[in-house]
């Protein structure tokens, strides 16, 4: 089975991935600030998901 290759996707899917990749860091920073001031279980869970997503984009797993 071939390795996942982002550039084989259709142009609209590639554009969606690029937009998600660009918006992840600002959302992560906002969620971190929100979690520091009002720490709820949902905020911590969402921060973990966003951190994992950011790391996946950074390491080009997605």
PDB file of N, CA, C and O in Angstrom:
ATOM      1  N   UNK A   1       0.843  -1.177   0.000  1.00  0.00           N
ATOM      2  CA  UNK A   1       0.000   0.000   0.000  1.00  0.00           C
ATOM      3  C   UNK A   1       0.885   1.236   0.000  1.00  0.00           C
ATOM      4  O   UNK A   1       1.864   1.313   0.742  1.00  0.00           O
ATOM      5  N   UNK A   2       0.537   2.179  -0.822  1.00  0.00           N
ATOM      6  CA  UNK A   2       1.357   3.385  -0.972  1.00  0.00           C
ATOM      7  C   UNK A   2       1.189   4.310   0.219  1.00  0.00           C
ATOM      8  O   UNK A   2       0.150   4.324   0.879  1.00  0.00           O
ATOM      9  N   UNK A   3       2.219   5.072   0.475  1.00  0.00           N
ATOM     10  CA  UNK A   3       2.183   6.053   1.552  1.00  0.00           C
ATOM     11  C   UNK A   3       1.239   7.181   1.152  1.00  0.00           C
ATOM     12  O   UNK A   3       1.089   7.499  -0.027  1.00  0.00           O
ATOM     13  N   UNK A   4       0.611   7.774   2.155  1.00  0.00           N
ATOM     14  CA  UNK A   4      -0.299   8.888   1.903  1.00  0.00           C
ATOM     15  C   UNK A   4       0.483  10.037   1.281  1.00  0.00           C
ATOM     16  O   UNK A   4       1.512  10.450   1.816  1.00  0.00           O
ATOM     17  N   UNK A   5       0.010  10.545   0.178  1.00  0.00           N
ATOM     18  CA  UNK A   5       0.683  11.639  -0.517  1.00  0.00           C
ATOM     19  C   UNK A   5      -0.335  12.739  -0.761  1.00  0.00           C
ATOM     20  O   UNK A   5      -1.267  12.573  -1.548  1.00  0.00           O
ATOM     21  N   UNK A   6      -0.153  13.843  -0.093  1.00  0.00           N
ATOM     22  CA  UNK A   6      -1.112  14.942  -0.089  1.00  0.00           C
ATOM     23  C   UNK A   6      -1.337  15.529  -1.481  1.00  0.00           C
ATOM     24  O   UNK A   6      -2.434  16.006  -1.772  1.00  0.00           O
ATOM     25  N   UNK A   7      -0.339  15.503  -2.331  1.00  0.00           N
ATOM     26  CA  UNK A   7      -0.450  16.175  -3.619  1.00  0.00           C
ATOM     27  C   UNK A   7      -1.155  15.337  -4.674  1.00  0.00           C
ATOM     28  O   UNK A   7      -1.367  15.813  -5.790  1.00  0.00           O
ATOM     29  N   UNK A   8      -1.521  14.113  -4.353  1.00  0.00           N
ATOM     30  CA  UNK A   8      -2.324  13.299  -5.258  1.00  0.00           C
ATOM     31  C   UNK A   8      -3.810  13.573  -5.104  1.00  0.00           C
ATOM     32  O   UNK A   8      -4.619  13.106  -5.907  1.00  0.00           O
ATOM     33  N   UNK A   9      -4.165  14.315  -4.092  1.00  0.00           N
ATOM     34  CA  UNK A   9      -5.572  14.623  -3.848  1.00  0.00           C
ATOM     35  C   UNK A   9      -6.096  15.615  -4.878  1.00  0.00           C
ATOM     36  O   UNK A   9      -5.313  16.319  -5.514  1.00  0.00           O
ATOM     37  N   UNK A  10      -7.402  15.677  -5.046  1.00  0.00           N
ATOM     38  CA  UNK A  10      -7.979  16.695  -5.930  1.00  0.00           C
ATOM     39  C   UNK A  10      -7.668  18.096  -5.397  1.00  0.00           C
ATOM     40  O   UNK A  10      -7.423  18.265  -4.202  1.00  0.00           O
ATOM     41  N   UNK A  11      -7.676  19.093  -6.274  1.00  0.00           N
ATOM     42  CA  UNK A  11      -7.325  20.454  -5.848  1.00  0.00           C
ATOM     43  C   UNK A  11      -8.195  20.987  -4.711  1.00  0.00           C
ATOM     44  O   UNK A  11      -7.687  21.689  -3.836  1.00  0.00           O
ATOM     45  N   UNK A  12      -9.491  20.673  -4.700  1.00  0.00           N
ATOM     46  CA  UNK A  12     -10.366  21.187  -3.645  1.00  0.00           C
ATOM     47  C   UNK A  12     -10.009  20.557  -2.304  1.00  0.00           C
ATOM     48  O   UNK A  12     -10.105  21.226  -1.274  1.00  0.00           O
ATOM     49  N   UNK A  13      -9.601  19.295  -2.287  1.00  0.00           N
ATOM     50  CA  UNK A  13      -9.224  18.640  -1.033  1.00  0.00           C
ATOM     51  C   UNK A  13      -7.897  19.182  -0.522  1.00  0.00           C
ATOM     52  O   UNK A  13      -7.714  19.374   0.680  1.00  0.00           O
ATOM     53  N   UNK A  14      -6.972  19.426  -1.447  1.00  0.00           N
ATOM     54  CA  UNK A  14      -5.688  20.016  -1.071  1.00  0.00           C
ATOM     55  C   UNK A  14      -5.878  21.402  -0.463  1.00  0.00           C
ATOM     56  O   UNK A  14      -5.219  21.760   0.514  1.00  0.00           O
ATOM     57  N   UNK A  15      -6.786  22.176  -1.052  1.00  0.00           N
ATOM     58  CA  UNK A  15      -7.053  23.516  -0.551  1.00  0.00           C
ATOM     59  C   UNK A  15      -7.654  23.472   0.850  1.00  0.00           C
ATOM     60  O   UNK A  15      -7.325  24.305   1.695  1.00  0.00           O
ATOM     61  N   UNK A  16      -8.541  22.497   1.101  1.00  0.00           N
ATOM     62  CA  UNK A  16      -9.125  22.335   2.444  1.00  0.00           C
ATOM     63  C   UNK A  16      -8.052  21.981   3.469  1.00  0.00           C
ATOM     64  O   UNK A  16      -8.058  22.508   4.582  1.00  0.00           O
ATOM     65  N   UNK A  17      -7.144  21.106   3.104  1.00  0.00           N
ATOM     66  CA  UNK A  17      -6.064  20.723   4.022  1.00  0.00           C
ATOM     67  C   UNK A  17      -5.162  21.912   4.311  1.00  0.00           C
ATOM     68  O   UNK A  17      -4.755  22.109   5.456  1.00  0.00           O
ATOM     69  N   UNK A  18      -4.846  22.702   3.308  1.00  0.00           N
ATOM     70  CA  UNK A  18      -3.984  23.872   3.504  1.00  0.00           C
ATOM     71  C   UNK A  18      -4.664  24.894   4.404  1.00  0.00           C
ATOM     72  O   UNK A  18      -4.016  25.479   5.273  1.00  0.00           O
ATOM     73  N   UNK A  19      -5.964  25.117   4.208  1.00  0.00           N
ATOM     74  CA  UNK A  19      -6.698  26.060   5.055  1.00  0.00           C
ATOM     75  C   UNK A  19      -6.731  25.566   6.494  1.00  0.00           C
ATOM     76  O   UNK A  19      -6.521  26.349   7.420  1.00  0.00           O
ATOM     77  N   UNK A  20      -6.991  24.280   6.692  1.00  0.00           N
ATOM     78  CA  UNK A  20      -6.989  23.724   8.056  1.00  0.00           C
ATOM     79  C   UNK A  20      -5.610  23.844   8.692  1.00  0.00           C
ATOM     80  O   UNK A  20      -5.491  24.124   9.885  1.00  0.00           O
ATOM     81  N   UNK A  21      -4.576  23.632   7.895  1.00  0.00           N
ATOM     82  CA  UNK A  21      -3.209  23.731   8.401  1.00  0.00           C
ATOM     83  C   UNK A  21      -2.884  25.165   8.829  1.00  0.00           C
ATOM     84  O   UNK A  21      -2.215  25.367   9.843  1.00  0.00           O
ATOM     85  N   UNK A  22      -3.340  26.140   8.083  1.00  0.00           N
ATOM     86  CA  UNK A  22      -3.059  27.544   8.398  1.00  0.00           C
ATOM     87  C   UNK A  22      -3.834  28.051   9.606  1.00  0.00           C
ATOM     88  O   UNK A  22      -3.345  28.912  10.338  1.00  0.00           O
ATOM     89  N   UNK A  23      -5.035  27.528   9.822  1.00  0.00           N
ATOM     90  CA  UNK A  23      -5.882  28.046  10.899  1.00  0.00           C
ATOM     91  C   UNK A  23      -5.634  27.332  12.233  1.00  0.00           C
ATOM     92  O   UNK A  23      -6.113  27.781  13.274  1.00  0.00           O
ATOM     93  N   UNK A  24      -4.889  26.226  12.204  1.00  0.00           N
ATOM     94  CA  UNK A  24      -4.680  25.442  13.418  1.00  0.00           C
ATOM     95  C   UNK A  24      -3.894  26.200  14.483  1.00  0.00           C
ATOM     96  O   UNK A  24      -4.269  26.160  15.654  1.00  0.00           O
ATOM     97  N   UNK A  25      -2.828  26.883  14.116  1.00  0.00           N
ATOM     98  CA  UNK A  25      -1.998  27.584  15.106  1.00  0.00           C
ATOM     99  C   UNK A  25      -2.747  28.721  15.804  1.00  0.00           C
ATOM    100  O   UNK A  25      -2.689  28.795  17.032  1.00  0.00           O
ATOM    101  N   UNK A  26      -3.449  29.611  15.091  1.00  0.00           N
ATOM    102  CA  UNK A  26      -4.207  30.639  15.814  1.00  0.00           C
ATOM    103  C   UNK A  26      -5.279  30.062  16.735  1.00  0.00           C
ATOM    104  O   UNK A  26      -5.484  30.568  17.838  1.00  0.00           O
ATOM    105  N   UNK A  27      -5.963  29.008  16.290  1.00  0.00           N
ATOM    106  CA  UNK A  27      -6.953  28.354  17.155  1.00  0.00           C
ATOM    107  C   UNK A  27      -6.295  27.738  18.376  1.00  0.00           C
ATOM    108  O   UNK A  27      -6.845  27.793  19.476  1.00  0.00           O
ATOM    109  N   UNK A  28      -5.127  27.154  18.190  1.00  0.00           N
ATOM    110  CA  UNK A  28      -4.402  26.539  19.301  1.00  0.00           C
ATOM    111  C   UNK A  28      -3.996  27.585  20.328  1.00  0.00           C
ATOM    112  O   UNK A  28      -4.126  27.354  21.530  1.00  0.00           O
ATOM    113  N   UNK A  29      -3.510  28.721  19.876  1.00  0.00           N
ATOM    114  CA  UNK A  29      -3.107  29.796  20.792  1.00  0.00           C
ATOM    115  C   UNK A  29      -4.321  30.345  21.530  1.00  0.00           C
ATOM    116  O   UNK A  29      -4.265  30.560  22.741  1.00  0.00           O
ATOM    117  N   UNK A  30      -5.419  30.575  20.812  1.00  0.00           N
ATOM    118  CA  UNK A  30      -6.637  31.066  21.451  1.00  0.00           C
ATOM    119  C   UNK A  30      -7.141  30.085  22.499  1.00  0.00           C
ATOM    120  O   UNK A  30      -7.531  30.488  23.595  1.00  0.00           O
ATOM    121  N   UNK A  31      -7.135  28.801  22.166  1.00  0.00           N
ATOM    122  CA  UNK A  31      -7.627  27.793  23.094  1.00  0.00           C
ATOM    123  C   UNK A  31      -6.710  27.664  24.306  1.00  0.00           C
ATOM    124  O   UNK A  31      -7.186  27.414  25.413  1.00  0.00           O
ATOM    125  N   UNK A  32      -5.414  27.828  24.113  1.00  0.00           N
ATOM    126  CA  UNK A  32      -4.475  27.782  25.232  1.00  0.00           C
ATOM    127  C   UNK A  32      -4.734  28.927  26.206  1.00  0.00           C
ATOM    128  O   UNK A  32      -4.750  28.724  27.420  1.00  0.00           O
ATOM    129  N   UNK A  33      -4.936  30.130  25.672  1.00  0.00           N
ATOM    130  CA  UNK A  33      -5.224  31.286  26.533  1.00  0.00           C
ATOM    131  C   UNK A  33      -6.552  31.083  27.261  1.00  0.00           C
ATOM    132  O   UNK A  33      -6.665  31.374  28.451  1.00  0.00           O
ATOM    133  N   UNK A  34      -7.548  30.586  26.543  1.00  0.00           N
ATOM    134  CA  UNK A  34      -8.851  30.343  27.164  1.00  0.00           C
ATOM    135  C   UNK A  34      -8.756  29.282  28.253  1.00  0.00           C
ATOM    136  O   UNK A  34      -9.386  29.408  29.303  1.00  0.00           O
ATOM    137  N   UNK A  35      -7.974  28.239  28.006  1.00  0.00           N
ATOM    138  CA  UNK A  35      -7.825  27.166  28.987  1.00  0.00           C
ATOM    139  C   UNK A  35      -7.074  27.646  30.222  1.00  0.00           C
ATOM    140  O   UNK A  35      -7.347  27.179  31.328  1.00  0.00           O
ATOM    141  N   UNK A  36      -6.140  28.562  30.054  1.00  0.00           N
ATOM    142  CA  UNK A  36      -5.405  29.082  31.205  1.00  0.00           C
ATOM    143  C   UNK A  36      -6.303  29.910  32.124  1.00  0.00           C
ATOM    144  O   UNK A  36      -6.133  29.887  33.343  1.00  0.00           O
ATOM    145  N   UNK A  37      -7.257  30.642  31.545  1.00  0.00           N
ATOM    146  CA  UNK A  37      -8.119  31.498  32.350  1.00  0.00           C
ATOM    147  C   UNK A  37      -9.363  30.775  32.875  1.00  0.00           C
ATOM    148  O   UNK A  37      -9.748  30.976  34.026  1.00  0.00           O
ATOM    149  N   UNK A  38      -9.993  29.940  32.050  1.00  0.00           N
ATOM    150  CA  UNK A  38     -11.213  29.237  32.444  1.00  0.00           C
ATOM    151  C   UNK A  38     -11.035  27.752  32.125  1.00  0.00           C
ATOM    152  O   UNK A  38     -11.544  27.283  31.107  1.00  0.00           O
ATOM    153  N   UNK A  39     -10.328  27.007  32.964  1.00  0.00           N
ATOM    154  CA  UNK A  39     -10.061  25.592  32.638  1.00  0.00           C
ATOM    155  C   UNK A  39     -11.260  24.679  32.928  1.00  0.00           C
ATOM    156  O   UNK A  39     -11.549  24.362  34.082  1.00  0.00           O
ATOM    157  N   UNK A  40     -11.933  24.274  31.884  1.00  0.00           N
ATOM    158  CA  UNK A  40     -12.984  23.271  32.018  1.00  0.00           C
ATOM    159  C   UNK A  40     -12.501  21.984  31.348  1.00  0.00           C
ATOM    160  O   UNK A  40     -11.501  21.984  30.631  1.00  0.00           O
ATOM    161  N   UNK A  41     -13.207  20.915  31.586  1.00  0.00           N
ATOM    162  CA  UNK A  41     -12.826  19.632  31.005  1.00  0.00           C
ATOM    163  C   UNK A  41     -12.876  19.689  29.481  1.00  0.00           C
ATOM    164  O   UNK A  41     -11.991  19.165  28.805  1.00  0.00           O
ATOM    165  N   UNK A  42     -13.902  20.320  28.952  1.00  0.00           N
ATOM    166  CA  UNK A  42     -14.041  20.437  27.498  1.00  0.00           C
ATOM    167  C   UNK A  42     -12.893  21.238  26.898  1.00  0.00           C
ATOM    168  O   UNK A  42     -12.375  20.874  25.843  1.00  0.00           O
ATOM    169  N   UNK A  43     -12.486  22.330  27.557  1.00  0.00           N
ATOM    170  CA  UNK A  43     -11.385  23.146  27.047  1.00  0.00           C
ATOM    171  C   UNK A  43     -10.074  22.366  27.007  1.00  0.00           C
ATOM    172  O   UNK A  43      -9.315  22.467  26.043  1.00  0.00           O
ATOM    173  N   UNK A  44      -9.816  21.602  28.040  1.00  0.00           N
ATOM    174  CA  UNK A  44      -8.589  20.804  28.082  1.00  0.00           C
ATOM    175  C   UNK A  44      -8.627  19.726  26.997  1.00  0.00           C
ATOM    176  O   UNK A  44      -7.622  19.478  26.332  1.00  0.00           O
ATOM    177  N   UNK A  45      -9.776  19.093  26.820  1.00  0.00           N
ATOM    178  CA  UNK A  45      -9.937  18.076  25.787  1.00  0.00           C
ATOM    179  C   UNK A  45      -9.744  18.680  24.400  1.00  0.00           C
ATOM    180  O   UNK A  45      -9.051  18.100  23.563  1.00  0.00           O
ATOM    181  N   UNK A  46     -10.347  19.833  24.150  1.00  0.00           N
ATOM    182  CA  UNK A  46     -10.219  20.511  22.864  1.00  0.00           C
ATOM    183  C   UNK A  46      -8.782  20.965  22.620  1.00  0.00           C
ATOM    184  O   UNK A  46      -8.295  20.899  21.491  1.00  0.00           O
ATOM    185  N   UNK A  47      -8.108  21.422  23.659  1.00  0.00           N
ATOM    186  CA  UNK A  47      -6.705  21.816  23.530  1.00  0.00           C
ATOM    187  C   UNK A  47      -5.843  20.613  23.156  1.00  0.00           C
ATOM    188  O   UNK A  47      -4.925  20.739  22.345  1.00  0.00           O
ATOM    189  N   UNK A  48      -6.126  19.462  23.730  1.00  0.00           N
ATOM    190  CA  UNK A  48      -5.384  18.253  23.382  1.00  0.00           C
ATOM    191  C   UNK A  48      -5.590  17.848  21.929  1.00  0.00           C
ATOM    192  O   UNK A  48      -4.645  17.458  21.244  1.00  0.00           O
ATOM    193  N   UNK A  49      -6.827  17.943  21.466  1.00  0.00           N
ATOM    194  CA  UNK A  49      -7.122  17.606  20.068  1.00  0.00           C
ATOM    195  C   UNK A  49      -6.417  18.580  19.121  1.00  0.00           C
ATOM    196  O   UNK A  49      -5.813  18.158  18.135  1.00  0.00           O
ATOM    197  N   UNK A  50      -6.491  19.868  19.416  1.00  0.00           N
ATOM    198  CA  UNK A  50      -5.834  20.857  18.570  1.00  0.00           C
ATOM    199  C   UNK A  50      -4.315  20.702  18.577  1.00  0.00           C
ATOM    200  O   UNK A  50      -3.666  20.896  17.549  1.00  0.00           O
ATOM    201  N   UNK A  51      -3.753  20.355  19.722  1.00  0.00           N
ATOM    202  CA  UNK A  51      -2.310  20.130  19.801  1.00  0.00           C
ATOM    203  C   UNK A  51      -1.914  18.927  18.951  1.00  0.00           C
ATOM    204  O   UNK A  51      -0.928  18.982  18.216  1.00  0.00           O
ATOM    205  N   UNK A  52      -2.670  17.856  19.048  1.00  0.00           N
ATOM    206  CA  UNK A  52      -2.395  16.681  18.225  1.00  0.00           C
ATOM    207  C   UNK A  52      -2.524  16.967  16.745  1.00  0.00           C
ATOM    208  O   UNK A  52      -1.720  16.493  15.943  1.00  0.00           O
ATOM    209  N   UNK A  53      -3.533  17.739  16.380  1.00  0.00           N
ATOM    210  CA  UNK A  53      -3.725  18.112  14.982  1.00  0.00           C
ATOM    211  C   UNK A  53      -2.587  18.985  14.485  1.00  0.00           C
ATOM    212  O   UNK A  53      -2.113  18.808  13.363  1.00  0.00           O
ATOM    213  N   UNK A  54      -2.138  19.938  15.320  1.00  0.00           N
ATOM    214  CA  UNK A  54      -1.029  20.801  14.935  1.00  0.00           C
ATOM    215  C   UNK A  54       0.257  19.988  14.747  1.00  0.00           C
ATOM    216  O   UNK A  54       1.004  20.216  13.795  1.00  0.00           O
ATOM    217  N   UNK A  55       0.510  19.052  15.646  1.00  0.00           N
ATOM    218  CA  UNK A  55       1.713  18.222  15.523  1.00  0.00           C
ATOM    219  C   UNK A  55       1.628  17.339  14.271  1.00  0.00           C
ATOM    220  O   UNK A  55       2.632  17.140  13.586  1.00  0.00           O
ATOM    221  N   UNK A  56       0.452  16.819  13.976  1.00  0.00           N
ATOM    222  CA  UNK A  56       0.284  15.997  12.778  1.00  0.00           C
ATOM    223  C   UNK A  56       0.543  16.807  11.508  1.00  0.00           C
ATOM    224  O   UNK A  56       1.164  16.310  10.568  1.00  0.00           O
ATOM    225  N   UNK A  57       0.070  18.047  11.479  1.00  0.00           N
ATOM    226  CA  UNK A  57       0.348  18.899  10.319  1.00  0.00           C
ATOM    227  C   UNK A  57       1.819  19.274  10.256  1.00  0.00           C
ATOM    228  O   UNK A  57       2.406  19.307   9.175  1.00  0.00           O
ATOM    229  N   UNK A  58       2.416  19.556  11.403  1.00  0.00           N
ATOM    230  CA  UNK A  58       3.825  19.963  11.451  1.00  0.00           C
ATOM    231  C   UNK A  58       4.747  18.839  10.968  1.00  0.00           C
ATOM    232  O   UNK A  58       5.712  19.087  10.245  1.00  0.00           O
ATOM    233  N   UNK A  59       4.444  17.609  11.371  1.00  0.00           N
ATOM    234  CA  UNK A  59       5.256  16.470  10.969  1.00  0.00           C
ATOM    235  C   UNK A  59       4.817  15.885   9.615  1.00  0.00           C
ATOM    236  O   UNK A  59       5.358  14.878   9.158  1.00  0.00           O
ATOM    237  N   UNK A  60       3.838  16.528   8.991  1.00  0.00           N
ATOM    238  CA  UNK A  60       3.292  16.140   7.694  1.00  0.00           C
ATOM    239  C   UNK A  60       2.750  14.720   7.686  1.00  0.00           C
ATOM    240  O   UNK A  60       2.950  13.976   6.726  1.00  0.00           O
ATOM    241  N   UNK A  61       2.060  14.344   8.766  1.00  0.00           N
ATOM    242  CA  UNK A  61       1.359  13.068   8.800  1.00  0.00           C
ATOM    243  C   UNK A  61       0.028  13.199   8.095  1.00  0.00           C
ATOM    244  O   UNK A  61      -0.544  12.207   7.642  1.00  0.00           O
ATOM    245  N   UNK A  62      -0.467  14.427   8.000  1.00  0.00           N
ATOM    246  CA  UNK A  62      -1.738  14.686   7.294  1.00  0.00           C
ATOM    247  C   UNK A  62      -1.428  15.548   6.097  1.00  0.00           C
ATOM    248  O   UNK A  62      -2.333  15.903   5.341  1.00  0.00           O
TER     249      UNK A  62
END
